[in-house]
Amino acid sequence: MISDRNNLLIVCIMLAGVFVSLSSGVTQTMAQDDKNNDTVSTNYSSTQGNNTIILNPSEINGTYRWTNSSGGINPTLDITKGNSYQIKINNPTDEKHELIIETEKNSEVGGSGDLDPGKNTEFEFKAKNNGELNYYCEYHPDTMRGIIKVSQPIK
């Protein structure tokens, strides 16, 4: 009887270790891009398995930010060059927003168009080059901004 309990305890400890090992691959990094030091860069849950990216305007402590479906603030988005991504935005705020995507040389390569309060939109985006792109809100560029990291496809 004691041996069975010990074996059960060992199995439970091993399963807990597997769970901890699997979940440790998800990380969040505190960035210091803005004056409030509350920007979180995340590399998950913005880009979903079906190449859908969800970014929504949110008012956090009186300041507008982009948030993903996991609550990440101004998340870093990891995408692959040449893949098409559907970017979905729902505007629950009482302000107008517009997502702009541009190169590091300030050349616009994509965007949502104006998004009025209470409205939704979606658009397709495909990165043509490796490197980094910037995204921001046309109306709140100081607080609603993030980075898109574009990588080479794995062959």
C-alpha positions as CSV (number, residue, x, y, z in Angstrom):
1,M,0.0,0.0,0.0
2,I,2.8,2.4,0.9
3,S,4.7,1.4,-2.2
4,D,1.6,2.3,-4.4
5,R,1.4,5.7,-2.7
6,N,5.0,6.4,-3.3
7,N,4.7,5.4,-6.9
8,L,1.7,7.6,-7.4
9,L,3.6,10.5,-5.7
10,I,6.5,10.0,-8.0
11,V,4.3,9.9,-11.1
12,C,2.6,13.2,-10.0
13,I,5.9,14.9,-9.4
14,M,7.1,13.8,-12.8
15,L,4.0,15.1,-14.5
16,A,4.3,18.4,-12.7
17,G,7.9,18.6,-14.0
18,V,6.8,18.0,-17.5
19,F,4.1,20.7,-17.3
20,V,6.6,23.2,-15.9
21,S,9.1,22.3,-18.7
22,L,6.5,22.8,-21.4
23,S,5.1,26.1,-20.0
24,S,8.6,27.6,-19.5
25,G,8.8,28.2,-23.3
26,V,6.3,31.1,-23.0
27,T,8.0,34.3,-21.9
28,Q,7.2,37.9,-21.4
29,T,9.8,40.6,-21.3
30,M,9.3,44.0,-19.8
31,A,10.4,46.7,-22.2
32,Q,11.0,50.3,-21.4
33,D,9.9,51.9,-24.6
34,D,7.6,54.5,-23.1
35,K,7.4,56.9,-20.2
36,N,5.2,54.6,-18.1
37,N,7.5,51.6,-18.4
38,D,4.5,49.2,-18.6
39,T,4.9,48.0,-22.2
40,V,5.1,44.2,-22.4
41,S,6.5,42.5,-25.5
42,T,5.2,39.1,-26.2
43,N,5.9,36.6,-28.9
44,Y,2.8,34.5,-28.5
45,S,-0.9,34.9,-28.7
46,S,-0.8,37.8,-31.1
47,T,0.0,35.6,-34.0
48,Q,-2.3,32.6,-34.0
49,G,-1.6,29.2,-35.7
50,N,-3.8,30.1,-38.7
51,N,-1.8,33.3,-39.5
52,T,-4.4,35.6,-37.8
53,I,-3.1,38.5,-35.8
54,I,-5.4,40.1,-33.2
55,L,-4.6,43.6,-32.0
56,N,-7.2,45.8,-30.3
57,P,-7.0,49.3,-28.9
58,S,-7.3,49.4,-25.1
59,E,-7.3,52.2,-22.6
60,I,-5.0,51.3,-19.8
61,N,-4.6,53.8,-16.9
62,G,-5.9,56.5,-19.1
63,T,-3.5,55.8,-22.0
64,Y,-4.3,54.0,-25.2
65,R,-2.2,50.9,-26.1
66,W,-2.5,48.0,-28.5
67,T,-3.3,44.7,-26.8
68,N,-3.4,41.1,-28.0
69,S,-5.8,38.4,-27.0
70,S,-3.6,37.5,-24.0
71,G,-3.5,41.0,-22.7
72,G,0.0,41.7,-23.9
73,I,0.6,45.4,-24.3
74,N,2.1,46.7,-27.6
75,P,3.3,43.2,-28.3
76,T,6.2,42.3,-30.6
77,L,4.9,40.3,-33.5
78,D,6.9,37.5,-35.1
79,I,6.0,36.8,-38.7
80,T,7.5,35.1,-41.7
81,K,8.5,36.8,-44.9
82,G,6.1,35.9,-47.8
83,N,3.3,34.5,-45.6
84,S,-0.1,36.2,-45.6
85,Y,-1.5,37.4,-42.3
86,Q,-5.0,38.4,-41.5
87,I,-4.9,41.3,-39.0
88,K,-8.1,41.7,-37.0
89,I,-8.9,44.8,-35.0
90,N,-11.9,45.5,-32.7
91,N,-12.2,49.1,-31.4
92,P,-14.1,49.0,-28.0
93,T,-12.8,52.6,-27.1
94,D,-14.6,55.9,-27.6
95,E,-11.7,57.2,-29.8
96,K,-10.8,56.7,-33.5
97,H,-7.7,54.6,-34.2
98,E,-5.8,53.5,-37.3
99,L,-3.1,50.9,-37.4
100,I,-0.1,51.8,-39.6
101,I,2.7,49.4,-40.5
102,E,5.9,51.0,-41.8
103,T,9.6,50.2,-42.5
104,E,12.4,51.6,-40.3
105,K,12.7,54.3,-43.0
106,N,9.1,55.4,-42.4
107,S,7.7,54.0,-45.6
108,E,4.2,52.8,-45.1
109,V,3.7,49.1,-46.1
110,G,0.2,48.4,-44.7
111,G,-2.6,49.6,-42.5
112,S,-6.1,49.3,-41.4
113,G,-7.6,52.6,-42.4
114,D,-9.6,54.6,-39.9
115,L,-11.5,52.6,-37.3
116,D,-14.3,54.4,-35.6
117,P,-15.4,53.7,-32.0
118,G,-17.3,50.4,-31.6
119,K,-16.3,49.1,-35.1
120,N,-14.2,46.1,-36.3
121,T,-12.0,45.7,-39.3
122,E,-9.6,43.2,-40.8
123,F,-7.0,43.3,-43.5
124,E,-4.4,41.1,-45.1
125,F,-0.7,41.8,-44.7
126,K,2.3,40.1,-46.3
127,A,5.9,41.2,-45.5
128,K,8.2,41.2,-48.5
129,N,11.5,41.6,-46.7
130,N,13.3,40.3,-43.6
131,G,14.0,42.6,-40.7
132,E,11.9,44.8,-38.5
133,L,8.8,46.8,-39.2
134,N,7.1,49.3,-36.9
135,Y,3.4,49.5,-36.2
136,Y,1.5,52.3,-34.5
137,C,-1.7,54.2,-34.2
138,E,-2.0,57.2,-36.5
139,Y,-3.8,59.1,-33.7
140,H,-1.8,57.9,-30.6
141,P,1.7,57.2,-32.0
142,D,3.6,57.8,-28.8
143,T,1.7,55.1,-26.7
144,M,0.3,52.7,-29.3
145,R,3.4,51.3,-31.0
146,G,5.2,48.1,-31.4
147,I,7.6,46.1,-33.5
148,I,7.1,43.4,-36.1
149,K,10.0,41.0,-36.5
150,V,10.0,39.4,-40.0
151,S,12.1,36.3,-40.4
152,Q,13.1,34.2,-43.4
153,P,10.9,31.1,-44.1
154,I,12.3,27.8,-42.8
155,K,12.9,25.5,-45.6
